[in-house]
Amino acid sequence: MMNIDSFTRVEGSKSDKDLVFLGLSTCGFCKRAKQFLNDGGWSYSYVDIDKMEREERLSLKDDVKTRFSKDLLYPFLIIDDTEFLKGFKKDQWEEKLG
């Protein structure tokens, strides 16, 4: 199970969904996706996978693959621990988050 205690928390005015953002510090799509969440006022937790220790990173990837039957494609947004979005397509994110 994913331990988000070490993730960074961003507080926003919208917190009706539990959002967990997995990305890379060097990824342009990840930066745009975070900006989308920030501009929309969303509260979310995030981690830059490339800054994690190797064992923790591998464990997180295994957890995502087990729970969602998907490989990570960045950015990866987990919604209410049941749904997810892969990659950043603004219209898709707007539709899913409302």
C-alpha positions as CSV (number, residue, x, y, z in Angstrom):
1,M,0.0,0.0,0.0
2,M,1.2,3.4,-0.9
3,N,2.6,5.5,2.0
4,I,2.1,9.1,1.2
5,D,3.4,10.4,4.5
6,S,6.6,11.4,2.7
7,F,4.8,13.2,-0.1
8,T,4.5,16.9,-0.3
9,R,1.0,18.3,0.5
10,V,-0.5,21.3,-1.4
11,E,-3.5,22.8,0.1
12,G,-6.2,24.4,-2.1
13,S,-9.8,25.5,-1.8
14,K,-11.1,22.3,-3.5
15,S,-10.6,19.2,-1.4
16,D,-13.7,17.1,-2.3
17,K,-11.5,14.6,-4.0
18,D,-8.4,12.8,-2.6
19,L,-5.7,13.5,-5.2
20,V,-2.3,11.9,-5.3
21,F,0.1,13.1,-8.0
22,L,3.1,11.0,-9.2
23,G,5.5,12.8,-11.5
24,L,9.1,13.5,-12.4
25,S,10.9,16.7,-11.5
26,T,12.2,17.2,-15.0
27,C,9.0,16.4,-16.9
28,G,7.3,19.3,-18.7
29,F,3.9,17.6,-18.8
30,C,4.2,17.0,-15.0
31,K,4.9,20.7,-14.5
32,R,1.9,21.7,-16.6
33,A,-0.3,19.2,-14.7
34,K,0.8,20.6,-11.3
35,Q,0.1,24.1,-12.5
36,F,-3.3,23.0,-13.7
37,L,-4.1,21.6,-10.2
38,N,-2.7,24.8,-8.5
39,D,-4.6,27.1,-10.8
40,G,-7.8,25.1,-10.2
41,G,-7.4,25.4,-6.4
42,W,-7.1,21.6,-5.8
43,S,-5.6,20.1,-2.7
44,Y,-3.3,17.2,-3.5
45,S,-0.3,15.2,-2.4
46,Y,2.6,14.7,-4.7
47,V,6.0,13.1,-5.1
48,D,8.7,13.4,-7.8
49,I,9.5,9.8,-8.4
50,D,13.0,10.5,-9.7
51,K,13.9,12.0,-6.3
52,M,12.9,9.0,-4.3
53,E,15.3,6.3,-3.0
54,R,15.5,3.4,-5.4
55,E,13.7,0.8,-3.2
56,E,10.9,3.2,-2.3
57,R,10.5,4.1,-6.0
58,L,10.3,0.4,-7.1
59,S,7.8,-0.3,-4.3
60,L,5.6,2.6,-5.4
61,K,5.7,1.5,-9.0
62,D,4.8,-2.1,-8.0
63,D,1.9,-0.8,-5.9
64,V,0.5,1.3,-8.8
65,K,0.8,-1.6,-11.2
66,T,-0.9,-4.0,-8.8
67,R,-3.8,-1.7,-7.9
68,F,-4.5,-0.2,-11.3
69,S,-3.1,-2.9,-13.7
70,K,-1.1,-0.1,-15.3
71,D,2.5,1.0,-15.7
72,L,3.3,4.5,-14.7
73,L,3.1,7.1,-17.4
74,Y,3.9,10.6,-16.0
75,P,2.1,12.5,-14.7
76,F,-0.1,9.9,-13.0
77,L,-3.0,11.2,-10.9
78,I,-4.8,8.9,-8.5
79,I,-8.3,10.1,-7.7
80,D,-10.0,8.9,-4.5
81,D,-7.8,5.9,-4.5
82,T,-10.0,4.2,-7.1
83,E,-9.5,6.1,-10.4
84,F,-6.5,7.5,-12.3
85,L,-5.4,9.7,-15.1
86,K,-2.2,8.9,-17.1
87,G,-0.3,11.7,-18.9
88,F,-1.6,15.3,-19.0
89,K,-4.4,16.1,-21.4
90,K,-6.0,19.2,-20.0
91,D,-9.5,18.5,-21.4
92,Q,-9.5,15.0,-19.9
93,W,-8.4,16.3,-16.5
94,E,-11.0,19.0,-16.6
95,E,-13.7,16.5,-17.4
96,K,-12.6,14.0,-14.7
97,L,-12.1,16.6,-11.9
98,G,-15.1,18.8,-12.8
